[in-house]
């Protein structure tokens, strides 16, 4: 197995973005970004949490299972923050560029003032053979 695992922590996200608080808006954003990146969704789940305190907006968690692996998004609208997690397997094809495009599109959609990105290459060619 070999793959690429990307994470991004987004800070200072635009407070007016519906995807921060609305499961259906986050779902549409994720699925359209997955399609634009050329990846293949095979399942999904989106959930809105109860507000952390009365009067605060509620965060959303969304997961899209991909034929290539997964996308996970977690929002904290009360902190104007989002975490992104994209993992793609590179079995049969190198999906690294698609993973980077997906992460970039999602980060751009939240319009953060600051982004911390990390990449981890997982596995090695021929490992386990």
N, CA, C and O atoms as a GROMACS GRO file, in nm:
protein
  516
    1UNK      N    1   0.083  -0.118   0.000
    1UNK     CA    2   0.000   0.000   0.000
    1UNK      C    3   0.087   0.124   0.000
    1UNK      O    4   0.196   0.125   0.057
    2UNK      N    5   0.039   0.225  -0.063
    2UNK     CA    6   0.105   0.355  -0.059
    2UNK      C    7  -0.003   0.461  -0.076
    2UNK      O    8  -0.098   0.442  -0.151
    3UNK      N    9   0.013   0.571  -0.005
    3UNK     CA   10  -0.086   0.676  -0.017
    3UNK      C   11  -0.034   0.808   0.034
    3UNK      O   12   0.079   0.818   0.082
    4UNK      N   13  -0.119   0.909   0.022
    4UNK     CA   14  -0.086   1.043   0.067
    4UNK      C   15  -0.194   1.088   0.163
    4UNK      O   16  -0.313   1.083   0.131
    5UNK      N   17  -0.153   1.133   0.280
    5UNK     CA   18  -0.245   1.181   0.384
    5UNK      C   19  -0.220   1.330   0.402
    5UNK      O   20  -0.110   1.371   0.440
    6UNK      N   21  -0.321   1.412   0.375
    6UNK     CA   22  -0.311   1.556   0.386
    6UNK      C   23  -0.402   1.605   0.498
    6UNK      O   24  -0.514   1.557   0.513
    7UNK      N   25  -0.354   1.700   0.576
    7UNK     CA   26  -0.439   1.764   0.675
    7UNK      C   27  -0.421   1.915   0.664
    7UNK      O   28  -0.316   1.964   0.621
    8UNK      N   29  -0.525   1.987   0.702
    8UNK     CA   30  -0.516   2.132   0.708
    8UNK      C   31  -0.603   2.181   0.822
    8UNK      O   32  -0.715   2.134   0.842
    9UNK      N   33  -0.549   2.276   0.898
    9UNK     CA   34  -0.623   2.345   1.002
    9UNK      C   35  -0.645   2.486   0.952
    9UNK      O   36  -0.550   2.559   0.923
   10UNK      N   37  -0.772   2.525   0.942
   10UNK     CA   38  -0.809   2.655   0.888
   10UNK      C   39  -0.853   2.746   1.002
   10UNK      O   40  -0.936   2.707   1.084
   11UNK      N   41  -0.798   2.866   1.008
   11UNK     CA   42  -0.828   2.963   1.113
   11UNK      C   43  -0.881   3.092   1.051
   11UNK      O   44  -0.843   3.127   0.939
   12UNK      N   45  -0.967   3.161   1.123
   12UNK     CA   46  -1.021   3.287   1.074
   12UNK      C   47  -1.109   3.268   0.952
   12UNK      O   48  -1.109   3.351   0.861
   13UNK      N   49  -1.185   3.159   0.950
   13UNK     CA   50  -1.273   3.130   0.836
   13UNK      C   51  -1.385   3.234   0.830
   13UNK      O   52  -1.427   3.289   0.932
   14UNK      N   53  -1.432   3.260   0.709
   14UNK     CA   54  -1.540   3.356   0.689
   14UNK      C   55  -1.665   3.308   0.762
   14UNK      O   56  -1.715   3.198   0.735
   15UNK      N   57  -1.715   3.389   0.855
   15UNK     CA   58  -1.827   3.350   0.941
   15UNK      C   59  -1.957   3.332   0.864
   15UNK      O   60  -2.049   3.266   0.913
   16UNK      N   61  -1.966   3.390   0.745
   16UNK     CA   62  -2.091   3.384   0.668
   16UNK      C   63  -2.104   3.260   0.580
   16UNK      O   64  -2.200   3.248   0.504
   17UNK      N   65  -2.010   3.167   0.586
   17UNK     CA   66  -2.013   3.048   0.501
   17UNK      C   67  -2.112   2.946   0.558
   17UNK      O   68  -2.090   2.897   0.668
   18UNK      N   69  -2.219   2.913   0.484
   18UNK     CA   70  -2.318   2.816   0.535
   18UNK      C   71  -2.257   2.680   0.568
   18UNK      O   72  -2.307   2.610   0.656
   19UNK      N   73  -2.151   2.641   0.500
   19UNK     CA   74  -2.089   2.511   0.525
   19UNK      C   75  -2.031   2.500   0.666
   19UNK      O   76  -2.002   2.389   0.712
   20UNK      N   77  -2.014   2.611   0.734
   20UNK     CA   78  -1.966   2.607   0.873
   20UNK      C   79  -2.070   2.552   0.969
   20UNK      O   80  -2.036   2.493   1.072
   21UNK      N   81  -2.200   2.571   0.935
   21UNK     CA   82  -2.306   2.536   1.031
   21UNK      C   83  -2.418   2.450   0.974
   21UNK      O   84  -2.500   2.398   1.050
   22UNK      N   85  -2.425   2.436   0.844
   22UNK     CA   86  -2.536   2.363   0.781
   22UNK      C   87  -2.487   2.233   0.719
   22UNK      O   88  -2.407   2.236   0.625
   23UNK      N   89  -2.534   2.118   0.769
   23UNK     CA   90  -2.488   1.990   0.714
   23UNK      C   91  -2.510   1.976   0.563
   23UNK      O   92  -2.423   1.924   0.493
   24UNK      N   93  -2.623   2.023   0.513
   24UNK     CA   94  -2.649   2.008   0.369
   24UNK      C   95  -2.556   2.097   0.287
   24UNK      O   96  -2.512   2.057   0.179
   25UNK      N   97  -2.526   2.216   0.336
   25UNK     CA   98  -2.431   2.303   0.265
   25UNK      C   99  -2.291   2.241   0.265
   25UNK      O  100  -2.222   2.246   0.164
   26UNK      N  101  -2.250   2.184   0.378
   26UNK     CA  102  -2.120   2.118   0.383
   26UNK      C  103  -2.118   1.997   0.291
   26UNK      O  104  -2.018   1.972   0.223
   27UNK      N  105  -2.227   1.922   0.288
   27UNK     CA  106  -2.237   1.805   0.200
   27UNK      C  107  -2.220   1.846   0.054
   27UNK      O  108  -2.142   1.786  -0.019
   28UNK      N  109  -2.294   1.949   0.011
   28UNK     CA  110  -2.284   1.995  -0.129
   28UNK      C  111  -2.142   2.039  -0.161
   28UNK      O  112  -2.089   2.006  -0.267
   29UNK      N  113  -2.080   2.114  -0.070
   29UNK     CA  114  -1.943   2.161  -0.091
   29UNK      C  115  -1.847   2.043  -0.105
   29UNK      O  116  -1.766   2.040  -0.197
   30UNK      N  117  -1.857   1.947  -0.014
   30UNK     CA  118  -1.766   1.832  -0.017
   30UNK      C  119  -1.784   1.750  -0.145
   30UNK      O  120  -1.687   1.717  -0.212
   31UNK      N  121  -1.909   1.719  -0.178
   31UNK     CA  122  -1.933   1.633  -0.295
   31UNK      C  123  -1.895   1.703  -0.425
   31UNK      O  124  -1.842   1.639  -0.516
   32UNK      N  125  -1.921   1.833  -0.436
   32UNK     CA  126  -1.882   1.903  -0.559
   32UNK      C  127  -1.729   1.914  -0.568
   32UNK      O  128  -1.673   1.907  -0.678
   33UNK      N  129  -1.662   1.932  -0.455
   33UNK     CA  130  -1.516   1.940  -0.454
   33UNK      C  131  -1.453   1.805  -0.486
   33UNK      O  132  -1.353   1.797  -0.557
   34UNK      N  133  -1.512   1.697  -0.433
   34UNK     CA  134  -1.464   1.562  -0.464
   34UNK      C  135  -1.477   1.536  -0.614
   34UNK      O  136  -1.383   1.486  -0.676
   35UNK      N  137  -1.592   1.569  -0.672
   35UNK     CA  138  -1.614   1.547  -0.815
   35UNK      C  139  -1.516   1.631  -0.898
   35UNK      O  140  -1.459   1.580  -0.994
   36UNK      N  141  -1.498   1.757  -0.861
   36UNK     CA  142  -1.408   1.844  -0.936
   36UNK      C  143  -1.264   1.794  -0.930
   36UNK      O  144  -1.187   1.814  -1.024
   37UNK      N  145  -1.227   1.728  -0.821
   37UNK     CA  146  -1.091   1.674  -0.807
   37UNK      C  147  -1.074   1.542  -0.880
   37UNK      O  148  -0.962   1.492  -0.892
   38UNK      N  149  -1.184   1.485  -0.930
   38UNK     CA  150  -1.174   1.359  -1.004
   38UNK      C  151  -1.168   1.236  -0.916
   38UNK      O  152  -1.119   1.132  -0.957
   39UNK      N  153  -1.218   1.248  -0.792
   39UNK     CA  154  -1.222   1.135  -0.700
   39UNK      C  155  -1.362   1.074  -0.699
   39UNK      O  156  -1.456   1.135  -0.749
   40UNK      N  157  -1.376   0.954  -0.641
   40UNK     CA  158  -1.500   0.877  -0.651
   40UNK      C  159  -1.565   0.852  -0.516
   40UNK      O  160  -1.517   0.769  -0.440
   41UNK      N  161  -1.674   0.925  -0.484
   41UNK     CA  162  -1.742   0.901  -0.356
   41UNK      C  163  -1.817   0.768  -0.358
   41UNK      O  164  -1.878   0.731  -0.459
   42UNK      N  165  -1.812   0.696  -0.245
   42UNK     CA  166  -1.885   0.569  -0.233
   42UNK      C  167  -1.977   0.567  -0.110
   42UNK      O  168  -2.051   0.471  -0.091
   43UNK      N  169  -1.972   0.672  -0.028
   43UNK     CA  170  -2.057   0.682   0.090
   43UNK      C  171  -2.034   0.816   0.157
   43UNK      O  172  -1.936   0.885   0.128
   44UNK      N  173  -2.126   0.854   0.248
   44UNK     CA  174  -2.114   0.984   0.314
   44UNK      C  175  -2.196   0.986   0.442
   44UNK      O  176  -2.290   0.909   0.459
   45UNK      N  177  -2.157   1.075   0.533
   45UNK     CA  178  -2.233   1.100   0.655
   45UNK      C  179  -2.200   1.241   0.700
   45UNK      O  180  -2.084   1.279   0.709
   46UNK      N  181  -2.304   1.320   0.730
   46UNK     CA  182  -2.288   1.457   0.778
   46UNK      C  183  -2.374   1.474   0.903
   46UNK      O  184  -2.488   1.427   0.907
   47UNK      N  185  -2.319   1.540   1.004
   47UNK     CA  186  -2.388   1.551   1.134
   47UNK      C  187  -2.365   1.690   1.192
   47UNK      O  188  -2.253   1.741   1.193
   48UNK      N  189  -2.474   1.752   1.241
   48UNK     CA  190  -2.463   1.880   1.311
   48UNK      C  191  -2.465   1.851   1.461
   48UNK      O  192  -2.547   1.773   1.509
   49UNK      N  193  -2.375   1.915   1.534
   49UNK     CA  194  -2.368   1.900   1.678
   49UNK      C  195  -2.455   2.003   1.747
   49UNK      O  196  -2.495   2.102   1.685
   50UNK      N  197  -2.484   1.981   1.872
   50UNK     CA  198  -2.553   2.081   1.954
   50UNK      C  199  -2.455   2.196   1.978
   50UNK      O  200  -2.334   2.174   1.983
   51UNK      N  201  -2.506   2.318   1.991
   51UNK     CA  202  -2.416   2.430   2.019
   51UNK      C  203  -2.338   2.408   2.149
   51UNK      O  204  -2.388   2.346   2.243
   52UNK      N  205  -2.216   2.460   2.154
   52UNK     CA  206  -2.132   2.448   2.273
   52UNK      C  207  -2.192   2.525   2.390
   52UNK      O  208  -2.170   2.489   2.506
   53UNK      N  209  -2.267   2.629   2.361
   53UNK     CA  210  -2.334   2.710   2.464
   53UNK      C  211  -2.452   2.779   2.397
   53UNK      O  212  -2.452   2.799   2.275
   54UNK      N  213  -2.552   2.816   2.475
   54UNK     CA  214  -2.669   2.884   2.417
   54UNK      C  215  -2.627   3.008   2.337
   54UNK      O  216  -2.542   3.087   2.381
   55UNK      N  217  -2.687   3.024   2.221
   55UNK     CA  218  -2.658   3.139   2.136
   55UNK      C  219  -2.540   3.123   2.044
   55UNK      O  220  -2.518   3.206   1.956
   56UNK      N  221  -2.462   3.016   2.061
   56UNK     CA  222  -2.349   2.993   1.972
   56UNK      C  223  -2.393   2.906   1.855
   56UNK      O  224  -2.484   2.825   1.869
   57UNK      N  225  -2.328   2.922   1.739
   57UNK     CA  226  -2.360   2.835   1.626
   57UNK      C  227  -2.310   2.693   1.651
   57UNK      O  228  -2.217   2.673   1.729
   58UNK      N  229  -2.372   2.597   1.585
   58UNK     CA  230  -2.334   2.456   1.603
   58UNK      C  231  -2.242   2.412   1.490
   58UNK      O  232  -2.262   2.449   1.374
   59UNK      N  233  -2.142   2.334   1.524
   59UNK     CA  234  -2.048   2.281   1.425
   59UNK      C  235  -2.103   2.160   1.353
   59UNK      O  236  -2.203   2.100   1.394
   60UNK      N  237  -2.035   2.124   1.246
   60UNK     CA  238  -2.076   2.012   1.161
   60UNK      C  239  -1.954   1.924   1.136
   60UNK      O  240  -1.842   1.974   1.121
   61UNK      N  241  -1.977   1.793   1.132
   61UNK     CA  242  -1.876   1.698   1.090
   61UNK      C  243  -1.927   1.626   0.967
   61UNK      O  244  -2.043   1.586   0.961
   62UNK      N  245  -1.841   1.612   0.870
   62UNK     CA  246  -1.879   1.539   0.749
   62UNK      C  247  -1.769   1.446   0.705
   62UNK      O  248  -1.650   1.478   0.713
   63UNK      N  249  -1.811   1.329   0.659
   63UNK     CA  250  -1.717   1.230   0.607
   63UNK      C  251  -1.767   1.181   0.472
   63UNK      O  252  -1.884   1.147   0.456
   64UNK      N  253  -1.677   1.179   0.375
   64UNK     CA  254  -1.707   1.120   0.245
   64UNK      C  255  -1.610   1.005   0.226
   64UNK      O  256  -1.489   1.024   0.221
   65UNK      N  257  -1.665   0.885   0.216
   65UNK     CA  258  -1.581   0.769   0.185
   65UNK      C  259  -1.554   0.772   0.036
   65UNK      O  260  -1.645   0.791  -0.045
   66UNK      N  261  -1.430   0.754   0.001
   66UNK     CA  262  -1.390   0.757  -0.139
   66UNK      C  263  -1.342   0.619  -0.182
   66UNK      O  264  -1.288   0.544  -0.100
   67UNK      N  265  -1.362   0.585  -0.306
   67UNK     CA  266  -1.303   0.462  -0.358
   67UNK      C  267  -1.152   0.467  -0.333
   67UNK      O  268  -1.088   0.363  -0.314
   68UNK      N  269  -1.096   0.587  -0.334
   68UNK     CA  270  -0.953   0.606  -0.313
   68UNK      C  271  -0.916   0.616  -0.165
   68UNK      O  272  -0.798   0.602  -0.133
   69UNK      N  273  -1.011   0.640  -0.074
   69UNK     CA  274  -0.996   0.638   0.071
   69UNK      C  275  -1.099   0.728   0.139
   69UNK      O  276  -1.214   0.687   0.150
   70UNK      N  277  -1.062   0.853   0.186
   70UNK     CA  278  -1.162   0.932   0.258
   70UNK      C  279  -1.132   1.082   0.262
   70UNK      O  280  -1.021   1.127   0.237
   71UNK      N  281  -1.238   1.156   0.293
   71UNK     CA  282  -1.234   1.299   0.323
   71UNK      C  283  -1.310   1.318   0.454
   71UNK      O  284  -1.420   1.265   0.469
   72UNK      N  285  -1.254   1.392   0.548
   72UNK     CA  286  -1.324   1.426   0.672
   72UNK      C  287  -1.310   1.577   0.694
   72UNK      O  288  -1.202   1.634   0.677
   73UNK      N  289  -1.422   1.640   0.732
   73UNK     CA  290  -1.425   1.784   0.759
   73UNK      C  291  -1.495   1.805   0.892
   73UNK      O  292  -1.601   1.747   0.918
   74UNK      N  293  -1.436   1.889   0.977
   74UNK     CA  294  -1.494   1.922   1.108
   74UNK      C  295  -1.494   2.073   1.121
   74UNK      O  296  -1.391   2.137   1.101
   75UNK      N  297  -1.610   2.132   1.154
   75UNK     CA  298  -1.618   2.277   1.167
   75UNK      C  299  -1.642   2.319   1.311
   75UNK      O  300  -1.711   2.252   1.387
   76UNK      N  301  -1.583   2.431   1.346
   76UNK     CA  302  -1.602   2.496   1.477
   76UNK      C  303  -1.638   2.641   1.448
   76UNK      O  304  -1.552   2.729   1.457
   77UNK      N  305  -1.764   2.668   1.414
   77UNK     CA  306  -1.802   2.804   1.376
   77UNK      C  307  -1.782   2.906   1.490
   77UNK      O  308  -1.754   3.023   1.464
   78UNK      N  309  -1.796   2.862   1.614
   78UNK     CA  310  -1.776   2.954   1.726
   78UNK      C  311  -1.632   3.000   1.737
   78UNK      O  312  -1.603   3.102   1.799
   79UNK      N  313  -1.540   2.924   1.675
   79UNK     CA  314  -1.398   2.960   1.672
   79UNK      C  315  -1.353   3.002   1.532
   79UNK      O  316  -1.236   3.034   1.510
   80UNK      N  317  -1.448   3.001   1.438
   80UNK     CA  318  -1.419   3.029   1.296
   80UNK      C  319  -1.305   2.942   1.245
   80UNK      O  320  -1.214   2.989   1.177
   81UNK      N  321  -1.312   2.811   1.280
   81UNK     CA  322  -1.208   2.716   1.243
   81UNK      C  323  -1.267   2.592   1.177
   81UNK      O  324  -1.383   2.556   1.198
   82UNK      N  325  -1.184   2.528   1.095
   82UNK     CA  326  -1.221   2.405   1.025
   82UNK      C  327  -1.097   2.317   1.019
   82UNK      O  328  -0.986   2.366   1.000
   83UNK      N  329  -1.117   2.185   1.035
   83UNK     CA  330  -1.008   2.091   1.008
   83UNK      C  331  -1.046   2.005   0.889
   83UNK      O  332  -1.162   1.963   0.875
   84UNK      N  333  -0.949   1.979   0.803
   84UNK     CA  334  -0.967   1.898   0.684
   84UNK      C  335  -0.870   1.781   0.689
   84UNK      O  336  -0.756   1.795   0.735
   85UNK      N  337  -0.915   1.667   0.642
   85UNK     CA  338  -0.835   1.545   0.640
   85UNK      C  339  -0.866   1.472   0.509
   85UNK      O  340  -0.979   1.429   0.488
   86UNK      N  341  -0.767   1.459   0.424
   86UNK     CA  342  -0.784   1.389   0.296
   86UNK      C  343  -0.678   1.280   0.289
   86UNK      O  344  -0.559   1.307   0.302
   87UNK      N  345  -0.723   1.158   0.268
   87UNK     CA  346  -0.629   1.047   0.248
   87UNK      C  347  -0.666   0.976   0.120
   87UNK      O  348  -0.782   0.942   0.097
   88UNK      N  349  -0.566   0.954   0.035
   88UNK     CA  350  -0.588   0.877  -0.087
   88UNK      C  351  -0.485   0.766  -0.097
   88UNK      O  352  -0.367   0.786  -0.068
   89UNK      N  353  -0.532   0.651  -0.137
   89UNK     CA  354  -0.443   0.541  -0.169
   89UNK      C  355  -0.393   0.564  -0.311
   89UNK      O  356  -0.463   0.621  -0.394
   90UNK      N  357  -0.274   0.519  -0.338
   90UNK     CA  358  -0.218   0.532  -0.472
   90UNK      C  359  -0.201   0.394  -0.535
   90UNK      O  360  -0.104   0.368  -0.605
   91UNK      N  361  -0.298   0.308  -0.509
   91UNK     CA  362  -0.298   0.173  -0.566
   91UNK      C  363  -0.352   0.181  -0.708
   91UNK      O  364  -0.467   0.220  -0.728
   92UNK      N  365  -0.271   0.146  -0.805
   92UNK     CA  366  -0.315   0.146  -0.945
   92UNK      C  367  -0.301   0.279  -1.014
   92UNK      O  368  -0.293   0.284  -1.137
   93UNK      N  369  -0.296   0.389  -0.939
   93UNK     CA  370  -0.279   0.522  -0.997
   93UNK      C  371  -0.234   0.617  -0.887
   93UNK      O  372  -0.266   0.597  -0.770
   94UNK      N  373  -0.160   0.719  -0.926
   94UNK     CA  374  -0.116   0.819  -0.829
   94UNK      C  375  -0.226   0.924  -0.816
   94UNK      O  376  -0.249   1.002  -0.909
   95UNK      N  377  -0.292   0.926  -0.703
   95UNK     CA  378  -0.402   1.020  -0.677
   95UNK      C  379  -0.358   1.143  -0.598
   95UNK      O  380  -0.442   1.219  -0.550
   96UNK      N  381  -0.227   1.163  -0.585
   96UNK     CA  382  -0.175   1.272  -0.503
   96UNK      C  383  -0.222   1.408  -0.552
   96UNK      O  384  -0.262   1.491  -0.470
   97UNK      N  385  -0.217   1.434  -0.681
   97UNK     CA  386  -0.259   1.563  -0.734
   97UNK      C  387  -0.408   1.585  -0.708
   97UNK      O  388  -0.449   1.697  -0.679
   98UNK      N  389  -0.488   1.480  -0.718
   98UNK     CA  390  -0.631   1.492  -0.690
   98UNK      C  391  -0.655   1.527  -0.542
   98UNK      O  392  -0.740   1.610  -0.510
   99UNK      N  393  -0.580   1.463  -0.453
   99UNK     CA  394  -0.593   1.492  -0.310
   99UNK      C  395  -0.556   1.636  -0.281
   99UNK      O  396  -0.625   1.704  -0.205
  100UNK      N  397  -0.447   1.684  -0.341
  100UNK     CA  398  -0.405   1.823  -0.319
  100UNK      C  399  -0.509   1.920  -0.374
  100UNK      O  400  -0.536   2.023  -0.313
  101UNK      N  401  -0.567   1.889  -0.489
  101UNK     CA  402  -0.670   1.975  -0.548
  101UNK      C  403  -0.794   1.980  -0.458
  101UNK      O  404  -0.853   2.086  -0.439
  102UNK      N  405  -0.833   1.866  -0.403
  102UNK     CA  406  -0.949   1.860  -0.314
  102UNK      C  407  -0.925   1.945  -0.190
  102UNK      O  408  -1.010   2.026  -0.153
  103UNK      N  409  -0.811   1.928  -0.127
  103UNK     CA  410  -0.780   2.005  -0.006
  103UNK      C  411  -0.776   2.155  -0.037
  103UNK      O  412  -0.829   2.235   0.041
  104UNK      N  413  -0.716   2.193  -0.148
  104UNK     CA  414  -0.706   2.334  -0.184
  104UNK      C  415  -0.844   2.395  -0.209
  104UNK      O  416  -0.871   2.507  -0.166
  105UNK      N  417  -0.931   2.321  -0.278
  105UNK     CA  418  -1.066   2.372  -0.307
  105UNK      C  419  -1.145   2.392  -0.179
  105UNK      O  420  -1.214   2.493  -0.164
  106UNK      N  421  -1.137   2.297  -0.088
  106UNK     CA  422  -1.210   2.309   0.038
  106UNK      C  423  -1.155   2.424   0.122
  106UNK      O  424  -1.232   2.502   0.179
  107UNK      N  425  -1.024   2.435   0.130
  107UNK     CA  426  -0.965   2.544   0.208
  107UNK      C  427  -1.009   2.679   0.150
  107UNK      O  428  -1.045   2.769   0.226
  108UNK      N  429  -1.006   2.692   0.020
  108UNK     CA  430  -1.047   2.818  -0.043
  108UNK      C  431  -1.193   2.852  -0.014
  108UNK      O  432  -1.227   2.968   0.006
  109UNK      N  433  -1.278   2.751  -0.011
  109UNK     CA  434  -1.422   2.773   0.011
  109UNK      C  435  -1.452   2.833   0.148
  109UNK      O  436  -1.552   2.902   0.164
  110UNK      N  437  -1.367   2.807   0.247
  110UNK     CA  438  -1.390   2.861   0.382
  110UNK      C  439  -1.323   2.996   0.403
  110UNK      O  440  -1.343   3.060   0.507
  111UNK      N  441  -1.244   3.041   0.306
  111UNK     CA  442  -1.179   3.173   0.310
  111UNK      C  443  -1.108   3.201   0.442
  111UNK      O  444  -1.136   3.302   0.506
  112UNK      N  445  -1.017   3.113   0.484
  112UNK     CA  446  -0.947   3.136   0.611
  112UNK      C  447  -0.842   3.246   0.599
  112UNK      O  448  -0.794   3.277   0.490
  113UNK      N  449  -0.808   3.304   0.713
  113UNK     CA  450  -0.700   3.402   0.716
  113UNK      C  451  -0.564   3.333   0.737
  113UNK      O  452  -0.459   3.388   0.707
  114UNK      N  453  -0.570   3.209   0.791
  114UNK     CA  454  -0.445   3.135   0.816
  114UNK      C  455  -0.472   2.987   0.797
  114UNK      O  456  -0.577   2.936   0.837
  115UNK      N  457  -0.376   2.917   0.735
  115UNK     CA  458  -0.388   2.773   0.710
  115UNK      C  459  -0.259   2.704   0.751
  115UNK      O  460  -0.150   2.748   0.715
  116UNK      N  461  -0.272   2.596   0.825
  116UNK     CA  462  -0.158   2.509   0.856
  116UNK      C  463  -0.180   2.377   0.784
  116UNK      O  464  -0.278   2.307   0.811
  117UNK      N  465  -0.090   2.342   0.692
  117UNK     CA  466  -0.103   2.219   0.613
  117UNK      C  467   0.008   2.120   0.650
  117UNK      O  468   0.119   2.158   0.686
  118UNK      N  469  -0.028   1.992   0.640
  118UNK     CA  470   0.071   1.886   0.663
  118UNK      C  471   0.049   1.775   0.561
  118UNK      O  472  -0.064   1.747   0.522
  119UNK      N  473   0.158   1.712   0.519
  119UNK     CA  474   0.152   1.598   0.427
  119UNK      C  475   0.228   1.482   0.487
  119UNK      O  476   0.337   1.499   0.542
  120UNK      N  477   0.172   1.365   0.475
  120UNK     CA  478   0.237   1.243   0.520
  120UNK      C  479   0.225   1.139   0.410
  120UNK      O  480   0.114   1.100   0.372
  121UNK      N  481   0.339   1.093   0.360
  121UNK     CA  482   0.337   0.982   0.264
  121UNK      C  483   0.330   0.855   0.345
  121UNK      O  484   0.414   0.831   0.432
  122UNK      N  485   0.228   0.774   0.317
  122UNK     CA  486   0.206   0.653   0.394
  122UNK      C  487   0.244   0.531   0.312
  122UNK      O  488   0.222   0.525   0.191
  123UNK      N  489   0.301   0.434   0.381
  123UNK     CA  490   0.342   0.311   0.315
  123UNK      C  491   0.462   0.336   0.224
  123UNK      O  492   0.516   0.446   0.218
  124UNK      N  493   0.500   0.233   0.155
  124UNK     CA  494   0.607   0.246   0.057
  124UNK      C  495   0.579   0.151  -0.057
  124UNK      O  496   0.514   0.048  -0.037
  125UNK      N  497   0.628   0.183  -0.176
  125UNK     CA  498   0.603   0.097  -0.291
  125UNK      C  499   0.653  -0.045  -0.262
  125UNK      O  500   0.766  -0.064  -0.219
  126UNK      N  501   0.569  -0.141  -0.285
  126UNK     CA  502   0.606  -0.281  -0.269
  126UNK      C  503   0.606  -0.330  -0.126
  126UNK      O  504   0.640  -0.446  -0.101
  127UNK      N  505   0.568  -0.246  -0.030
  127UNK     CA  506   0.565  -0.288   0.110
  127UNK      C  507   0.462  -0.398   0.127
  127UNK      O  508   0.355  -0.394   0.066
  128UNK      N  509   0.493  -0.493   0.208
  128UNK     CA  510   0.401  -0.601   0.235
  128UNK      C  511   0.400  -0.709   0.129
  128UNK      O  512   0.326  -0.807   0.139
  129UNK      N  513   0.482  -0.693   0.028
  129UNK     CA  514   0.484  -0.792  -0.081
  129UNK      C  515   0.565  -0.914  -0.042
  129UNK      O  516   0.578  -1.007  -0.121
   0.00000   0.00000   0.00000
